[in-house]
Amino acid sequence: MTQTMTTPTDDRVAKKNVAILVMAQAFLGAQMPMIFTIGGLAGQSLASNPCFATLPISLIVAGSMMAATPISAIMQRWGRRAGFFTGALFGALGGMVGAYGLYLGSFPLFLLGSLLTGVYMSAHGFYRFAAADTASEEFRPKAISYVMAGGLLSAIIGPQLVKATSQAFVIPFFGTYMAVIAVNVVGAALFLFLDIPKPPVPSHDAPKGRSRIELLKTPVIAVAVICAMVSYALMNLVMTSTPLAVVGCGYTEGNAADVVTSHVLAMYVPSFFTGHLIARFGVEKIVAAGLVILAGAGAVALQGVDLGNFFIALVLLGVGWNFGFIGATTMLAGAHEPHERGRMQGLNDLLVFGGVTMASLASGGLMNCSGGSPVDGWSAVNMAMAPFLVLAGGALVWLALRPKRA
């Protein structure tokens, strides 16, 4: 039965899957705020040039970009469970190699661990799509929203694990990477309980669906991809530099972890009602609201470097990402056919994380190499948001002004 034929009674299975994916988002997803909190700081301690401090985070995102199409193909051929197990395996491997790089003081080895971790990040990104697989059209935006809400616990678990483990060994941050290994090994067991059928093997005369170029020429898909890219890339651009900015402005690593906690909470708390807002006001309005809130985050950050400014700016950044990214995901999920799922979702994440990779690479250079002080670097990071917000906003306006077709 295809997604378009799903009936409300089918949502019993969808709700079970959503519950499992929420737990996976909460527990396995905790490694992402852990690594994003310490990745730049660890990189700064190992890199010979401070401009490369955020390169470990950039390589995580680059690994995610490169893995998006293969992970999507694995899921299309062997099912969601196989793809998620693959992600957890690489998450554990990335933690092992990263820990060994810290032990040896080897920046290249540490970077390799980051690249492997990117495969987990790619698989993690498909939790939201898996939530929609067995959901009715009515329940779909809520299912996506609830799974994203699982990140609320990851926002608490991840930074607290950083506080407990970052200085647990003589080598700074070594304990955090050991904790990442444990999170992946234990959390992978959750996927044994998923009940998402494997995609049927297409028959000889089955519809082939649109090509990737044809999909991207579809106006709704093109705008959804642009808005997802901008929302995620700008969030990553600012978040990657935040620990460096907080510590560089004279605050502690604990303060940086608390700011990241507030940010990740703001990313996921709205998920409890984002789906309802989409159902009531329409997806385009919610995406537009997300872009406006992202602009507000940059405006607050540019007002000063008091600790309160960091907290408010990062909270707004999280809420803006939530509205923009969940809205764009909902737009995309309803704009392609089930037999186009593997092709379109893999292409979407390839493009989204390609943009995030560029933002992450730019973040370290803007923060450490675009001015004479951390304040100058932080201002450059936030001012860089403006042209991309204009791009995404313009794409939404263009879509809204197009004639409606039956």
C-alpha positions in Angstrom: 0.0 0.0 0.0 1.4 3.4 -1.0 1.6 6.4 1.3 -1.2 8.1 -0.6 -3.5 5.1 0.1 -2.8 5.0 3.8 -5.9 5.1 6.1 -6.1 6.5 9.6 -6.1 3.0 11.1 -2.6 2.5 9.7 -1.3 5.2 12.0 -1.2 2.7 14.8 1.9 1.2 13.1 3.2 4.7 12.3 2.9 5.8 15.9 4.8 2.8 17.1 7.6 3.6 14.6 7.5 7.2 15.6 8.0 6.2 19.3 11.1 4.2 18.4 12.5 6.9 16.2 11.9 9.5 19.0 14.0 7.3 21.3 16.7 6.9 18.7 16.7 10.7 18.1 17.0 11.3 21.8 19.8 8.7 22.6 21.8 8.2 19.4 21.2 11.8 18.4 23.0 12.9 21.6 26.3 12.3 20.0 25.8 15.2 17.6 25.6 18.0 20.2 28.5 16.3 22.0 30.7 16.4 18.9 29.6 19.8 17.8 30.3 21.2 21.3 33.9 19.9 21.5 34.9 19.3 17.9 36.1 22.8 17.2 37.8 23.0 20.6 39.6 19.7 20.1 40.5 20.7 16.5 41.9 24.0 17.8 44.1 22.0 20.3 45.5 19.8 17.5 45.6 22.0 14.4 48.8 23.9 13.6 46.7 26.8 12.1 43.7 28.1 14.1 41.9 28.7 10.8 41.5 24.9 10.6 39.9 24.6 14.1 36.4 23.8 12.8 37.7 21.4 10.0 36.7 18.3 12.1 33.1 19.5 12.1 33.3 20.4 8.4 34.5 16.8 7.6 31.6 15.4 9.6 29.2 17.3 7.4 31.2 16.4 4.3 31.0 12.7 5.3 27.3 13.1 5.7 27.0 14.7 2.2 29.0 11.9 0.6 27.1 9.2 2.4 23.6 10.6 1.7 23.1 8.9 -1.7 24.7 5.5 -0.7 22.7 5.4 2.6 19.5 6.3 0.7 20.2 3.5 -1.8 20.8 1.0 1.0 17.4 1.9 2.6 15.7 1.7 -0.8 17.1 -1.8 -1.4 17.3 -3.4 2.0 15.0 -1.1 4.2 15.4 1.6 6.8 16.7 -0.7 9.5 19.8 -1.7 7.4 20.6 1.9 6.8 20.2 2.9 10.4 22.4 0.0 11.5 25.1 1.1 9.0 24.9 4.6 10.5 25.4 3.4 14.0 28.4 1.2 13.0 30.1 4.2 11.4 29.2 6.4 14.4 31.1 3.9 16.7 34.0 3.7 14.2 34.2 7.5 14.0 34.3 7.7 17.8 37.1 5.1 18.0 39.3 6.7 15.3 38.7 10.2 16.8 39.7 8.9 20.3 42.8 7.3 18.9 43.7 10.5 17.1 43.4 12.5 20.3 45.6 9.8 22.1 48.3 10.2 19.5 47.9 13.9 19.1 47.3 13.4 15.4 45.1 16.0 13.6 44.9 14.0 10.3 43.7 10.8 12.2 41.2 12.9 14.2 39.9 14.3 10.9 39.5 10.8 9.6 37.3 9.9 12.6 35.2 13.0 11.9 34.7 11.9 8.3 33.5 8.4 9.4 31.2 10.1 11.9 29.6 11.8 9.0 28.1 8.5 7.8 26.2 8.3 11.1 25.0 11.9 10.7 23.7 11.1 7.2 21.7 8.1 8.5 20.4 10.2 11.4 19.0 12.6 8.9 16.7 9.9 7.5 14.9 9.4 10.8 12.5 12.2 9.7 11.7 10.5 6.4 11.3 7.1 8.1 8.6 8.7 10.3 6.6 9.5 7.2 6.9 6.1 5.6 3.9 4.4 7.3 2.0 7.6 8.2 -1.2 8.8 6.6 -1.2 12.2 4.8 -2.9 13.8 7.8 -0.4 12.4 10.4 2.7 12.9 8.2 3.7 16.4 9.3 3.0 15.5 13.0 5.1 12.3 12.7 8.0 14.2 11.2 7.6 16.9 13.9 7.5 14.4 16.8 10.6 12.6 15.7 12.4 15.8 15.5 11.1 16.6 19.0 13.2 13.6 20.2 16.1 15.9 19.9 14.9 17.6 23.0 16.4 14.9 25.2 19.5 14.7 23.1 19.9 18.4 23.8 20.1 17.6 27.5 21.9 14.3 27.3 24.7 15.4 24.9 26.1 18.5 26.6 25.8 16.9 30.1 27.8 13.9 28.8 30.4 16.5 27.5 30.6 18.0 31.0 31.0 14.6 32.6 33.5 13.2 30.2 35.6 16.0 28.5 38.1 16.1 31.3 37.7 12.6 32.6 41.1 11.5 31.2 44.5 13.2 31.1 43.9 13.8 27.4 41.1 16.4 27.0 38.0 15.2 25.2 39.2 11.6 25.0 36.4 10.5 27.4 33.8 12.2 25.3 34.7 10.2 22.2 34.7 7.0 24.3 31.1 7.9 25.3 30.2 8.3 21.7 31.3 4.7 21.0 29.0 3.5 23.8 26.0 5.6 22.6 26.2 4.0 19.2 26.7 0.4 20.4 23.8 0.5 22.9 21.4 2.7 20.8 21.6 0.6 17.7 19.4 -2.0 19.4 16.4 0.3 19.1 16.2 -0.4 15.4 15.4 -4.0 16.0 11.9 -2.9 16.9 11.1 -0.8 13.8 8.2 -2.0 11.7 8.8 -0.3 8.3 8.4 -2.7 5.3 11.2 -3.0 2.9 10.4 -1.2 -0.4 9.0 -3.7 -2.9 11.3 -4.8 -5.7 10.0 -3.0 -8.7 8.5 -5.1 -11.5 9.6 -4.8 -15.0 6.7 -2.5 -16.0 6.7 -0.5 -12.7 6.8 3.3 -13.1 10.4 4.5 -13.1 9.6 7.9 -11.8 11.2 11.2 -12.7 14.9 11.7 -13.1 16.9 13.7 -10.6 16.9 16.7 -13.0 13.1 16.4 -13.5 12.5 16.3 -9.8 14.6 19.4 -9.2 12.7 21.2 -11.9 9.5 20.7 -10.0 8.8 24.1 -8.3 7.7 22.8 -4.9 10.7 20.4 -4.7 13.2 23.1 -5.8 12.0 25.6 -3.2 11.8 22.9 -0.5 15.5 21.9 -1.2 16.6 25.6 -1.2 14.9 26.4 2.1 16.2 23.2 3.7 19.7 24.0 2.5 19.6 27.6 3.8 18.0 26.7 7.2 20.4 23.9 7.9 23.5 25.6 6.5 23.0 28.9 8.4 22.2 27.0 11.6 25.5 25.1 11.2 27.5 28.2 10.2 26.6 29.9 13.5 26.5 26.9 15.8 30.0 25.7 14.7 31.6 28.9 15.7 29.6 29.4 18.9 31.9 27.4 21.3 34.9 29.2 19.8 33.2 32.6 20.2 32.0 31.9 23.8 35.4 30.7 25.0 37.3 33.4 22.9 35.2 36.1 24.6 36.4 35.0 28.0 33.7 32.6 29.1 34.3 28.9 30.1 33.8 25.6 28.3 30.9 25.0 30.7 29.3 28.2 29.5 29.8 27.1 25.9 28.1 23.8 26.7 25.2 25.6 28.3 24.7 27.8 25.3 24.8 24.8 23.0 22.2 23.1 25.3 19.9 26.1 25.1 20.3 26.1 21.3 19.6 22.4 20.8 16.6 22.6 23.2 15.3 25.5 21.0 15.9 23.3 17.9 13.6 20.6 19.2 11.1 21.9 21.7 9.0 23.6 19.0 8.7 20.2 17.3 5.8 19.4 19.7 3.6 21.9 17.9 5.4 22.6 14.5 3.3 19.9 12.8 0.1 21.4 14.2 1.1 24.9 13.0 1.9 23.5 9.5 -1.5 21.8 9.4 -3.3 25.0 10.5 -1.4 27.8 8.7 0.2 26.0 5.7 3.8 24.9 5.2 5.0 27.9 3.3 4.0 30.4 6.1 5.9 28.3 8.7 9.0 28.1 6.5 8.8 31.9 6.0 8.5 32.4 9.8 11.6 30.3 10.3 13.6 32.4 7.9 12.5 35.6 9.7 13.5 34.1 13.1 16.9 33.1 11.7 17.4 36.7 10.6 16.5 37.8 14.2 19.2 35.5 15.6 21.8 37.2 13.5 20.5 40.6 14.6 20.8 39.8 18.3 24.2 38.3 17.9 25.5 41.5 16.3 24.3 43.6 19.3 27.1 42.4 21.5 29.0 39.4 23.1 27.4 39.4 26.6 26.5 35.8 27.6 22.9 36.8 27.4 23.3 37.7 23.7 24.8 34.3 23.0 21.9 32.6 24.7 19.2 34.6 23.0 20.8 34.4 19.6 21.3 30.7 19.8 17.7 30.1 21.0 16.4 32.1 18.0 18.7 30.2 15.7 17.3 26.9 17.0 13.6 27.9 16.6 14.3 29.3 13.1 16.0 26.1 12.0 13.1 24.1 13.4 10.4 25.9 11.5 12.5 26.2 8.3 13.8 22.6 8.2 10.7 20.7 9.3 8.6 22.9 7.0 10.9 22.2 4.1 11.0 18.4 4.9 7.1 18.4 4.9 7.0 20.2 1.6 9.4 17.6 0.1 7.7 14.5 1.6 4.4 15.4 -0.2 6.0 16.3 -3.5 7.3 12.9 -4.8 5.9 9.4 -5.3 6.9 6.4 -3.1 8.9 4.9 -6.0 10.9 8.1 -6.2 11.7 8.1 -2.5 15.3 6.8 -2.6 16.3 9.0 -5.5 14.8 12.2 -4.2 15.6 11.9 -0.5 19.2 10.9 -1.2 19.5 13.9 -3.6 17.9 16.2 -1.1 20.4 15.3 1.6 23.3 15.4 -0.8 22.4 19.0 -1.6 21.5 20.0 1.9 24.6 18.6 3.5 26.7 19.9 0.6 25.5 23.4 1.6 26.1 22.6 5.3 29.6 21.5 4.5 30.4 24.8 2.8 28.9 26.7 5.7 31.0 24.7 8.2 34.2 25.2 6.3 33.4 28.9 6.1 32.6 29.1 9.8 36.1 28.5 11.0 37.7 30.9 8.5 35.2 33.6 9.3 35.6 33.1 13.0 39.3 32.9 13.3 40.7 34.6 10.2 38.4 37.5 9.3 39.3 40.0 12.0 41.7 40.8 14.8 39.6 39.5 17.6 36.9 36.9 18.5 34.3 39.7 18.5 35.2 40.6 14.9 35.1 37.0 13.8 31.7 36.4 15.5 30.3 39.5 13.7 31.5 38.2 10.3 29.9 34.8 10.9 26.5 36.4 11.6 26.6 39.0 8.8 27.3 36.1 6.4 23.7 34.9 6.9 22.0 37.8 5.1 22.4 36.9 1.4 21.3 33.3 1.9 18.2 34.4 3.8 17.3 36.7 0.9 17.8 33.8 -1.5 15.4 31.5 0.4 12.9 34.2 1.0 12.9 35.1 -2.6 12.3 31.4 -3.6 9.3 31.2 -1.3 7.8 34.4 -2.7 8.3 33.1 -6.2 6.5 29.9 -5.3 3.6 31.8 -3.7 3.2 34.0 -6.8 3.1 31.1 -9.3 -0.4 30.3 -10.7 -2.0 27.4 -8.7 -2.5 24.3 -10.8 -4.9 21.5 -10.3 
